Amino acid sequence: MFGLYFFFFFTPGASEFLCTSSDLELSYTFCDSTAHTFVFHLTPCSIMNTSVWKAAITWIPRSDITFLKTVFNVWYDGANVLHWKEVLCSGADDRYSVCGILKGETFATTFDIKGARLKFPKGNYNIILQAFSHDSEKDTVMCLNFTMIVKQDAF
């Protein structure tokens, strides 16, 4: 199994290469023009016969996280195939560890991404993950633009 571990003060607009294998290439950029302190780790770097990916994130937010809304969009060969929104932190009964983190504090977590239900056809995927500190989606906390190239069908 192959995975990469990154900890950088990223340059805005620069593409960060995560991993490559015989069936997958994965990289990302930040959508905004401000540099971030961010770590992302994903294993394995494969979609073939993979039912669970292990992910780890370490991040130092640029603002307090009292409210956090995420918006997740996936495009496949130019067509929007998924649009999902979720309020993760609202200030009441928050169940995620990121809720309540203060500006400048280090947030670190690990989690599984279950992919058994997902079969990715060969092609190019553009995945935009946005995080907002207000329900109006005007105050961006972070925005990541992932590029995923699936080199062979998983069927």
PyMOL commands that set and color helices and strands:
alter all, ss='L'
color gray80, all
select strands_A, chain A and resi 4-5+8-9+16-20+24-30+37-43+52-60+68-76+79-89+107-114+123-132+140-150
alter strands_A, ss='S'
color yellow, strands_A
deselect
rebuild
show_as cartoon
